Amino acid sequence: MRIQLSKFGNILISRQAGREAFAALQSQINTIQNNENLEVDFEGVIIFSPSWADEFLSPLLKQFQDRLILINLTNPSVIATLELLEKIHTRPFKRQ
């Protein structure tokens, strides 16, 4: 399954907005099979704050572990935020 983050906007900030975005995906996430990857596509994302990312990506990383794959990682804001989360969780995200 692939999630286009840009469907939540191209400026992803605030802990509350990240929490709401994660909650909005719950019905889709629950349909993912145990052998299926979850791709998160960052195409079109301009600003990606650590607070939004923590509320959205951290639970996905916990649930999907190595099956969570991040794609289209060219934006410096996205890269910096991911590096911060990797330090906090002491676990790297799988990138493509």
Secondary structure, DSSP 8 states (H G I E B T S, - for coil): -EEEGGGG-SEE--HHHHHHHHHHHHHHHTT--TT--EEEE-TT--EE-HHHHHHHHHHHHHHHGGGEEEE----HHHHHHHHHHHHHHT---EE-
